[in-house]
Amino acid sequence: MSVAEQKLAYLTAAGRFDLCSPGECLRLLSAASHVTYSRRAGGCGRMLKVLLHGTCSYDCAYCAVRLHRERLSLSPGELADTFLGLWREGLVGGLFLSSGIARDVDCVMHDIVETGEILRRRGYDGYLHLKVLPGAARADIHGAARVADRISINLEATSSDRLGGIAGVKDYRQDILKRQAWVAEEKPGGHTTQLVVGAADETDAEILSCLADQYRRVRPSRVYFAAFRALPGTPLASHPDTPAWRARRWYQADYLLREYGVTADELRAALDEEGFFPDRDPKVVLADGNAPVNVNLAPRRDLLRVPGIGPKGADRILSLRRVRPFTGLADLARAGIGGKAAGRHLTFGGREAVQTKLVL
């Protein structure tokens, strides 16, 4: 393996902690690593994820990059050459570029932006996601937004107090929230963020309040959730791991907020007394606490709150019931709705009919 291949293997392995899809998993590709997605995730199915610099001077207690003392890095030109070679061979289809902060933030951000500029000048027209680092200059954020399809800056925690307990160098309001506002202005509809769930001992109620503020204030296109994993040699080495199901519940809850019109106040009803989601789909928890919905009379908003009915299913129901009312599970099946999931939360009949809850 050449020196360049060794560096690429190291820097792609170190880049696995930044998420760019809820269904992603890491795969090895020759000396490089790339991401593949679950069938539902969509997007680029072979995205190279890599750090430009493989060490970091910051003190984030949850981060593996802080453990790396080998000062391996790639110059913008080296990374562009390597990626373009893989891309032209059809081995990768997109690039997700982040970096540790080995020295001055401005220098590293300049390298990230320069990499994107080199790729575009040399004919790369595929998907490019550039990470914005805490404390980045407005000019560099503008440059990243200009060349990339998507840019992102990680929140990591829900508040200044929570972040202060796990990352003493970062200033939550100045380094992250202020920069995130710039990111939103430079790339409206084209930016994301990430939370590390459980590292700072936050409750799900705190995460919910944070998300509600995010969608009100900066409107990220996606929020990613990484379940905390304790790493030997870090200050949080003895901290309990966050169960993987907790991150999954947050992807489900986030989807309800973004795509189903469920409000944060509604979603709070799915939390337990301590402010946490149980290990059940939040949509099911909410539906179990509500009266069943009449499939022939309910507005779209109410249909979307039924387990097993998504936006497309709700639209099919609205269209089909204009022609003929739904009378039972067979009609649901013909509309492409899973009767077992939805049936016990629905009633059938018209305005004059007796509405009886379906018992399965």
C-alpha angles and dihedrals in degrees: 000000000000123000090253091051091049091052092047092050091050095046094047092050089051090050096062095094095070108080126214101169134028089226100045127131130179121251129182117238113187102298093339134074125225138179128249122191136219114256091257096051099071122188128092108349096201109041120164109225115197144154119231091209120028101204132059135204093204121102104226103159095211098049127103095199091070087065093059112099096171104101095217117158143151125229117233089255094049093050093046091051093048095046095046090052091054092043095051090050089054093242096121132026105193145012132235108189124190134148147203114244101246094164137347114000092225092055093051093046089050089055092049093051092043090054090055092047092051091050093051093046090052094054105266107148099166133104117310126182117185124192118227111216125222110272094019118163118253091240092057092048088052090050093049092049091050096056103029132076090215136012130189144184120197121236091192092182138037100241146003092264093050094047091047090062093057106025115033099177098058121083104215097205099039105029098037116015094040091047091046090056088053090048090053092050094048097043110023110189091006105082136086140185140201138222126202101222116219101002093107095036092246120162124238087247088062092049090050092053090047092051093047088054092047094054092044097046112030105005103218115201089227141004118209125207124209117192107227116252120192113236124203113249096028126106088250095053092118096041113114116257117250111246111251090231091065091063089046091054089053093054088053093047092046091052090053089054096046105036109017103048094240110153126226089245091056092047092053087071088070093060122096125234092276093052100257135120115243118233092271132097105275090222090059092046091053094045092051088058095049134072116263117270124238104235092206098049109027120108119240091261092061094043090056089059092062115097110247095027117101131175094280092045092049090051091050091051092051090050098044097044090060087066100038132355119247113251104178151327094310091062090049091052091052088054090053094252119139104239096201093057097040104027100080091053095051139074126199134216140071132271093284097042126094106254109222122181111245111243116208 
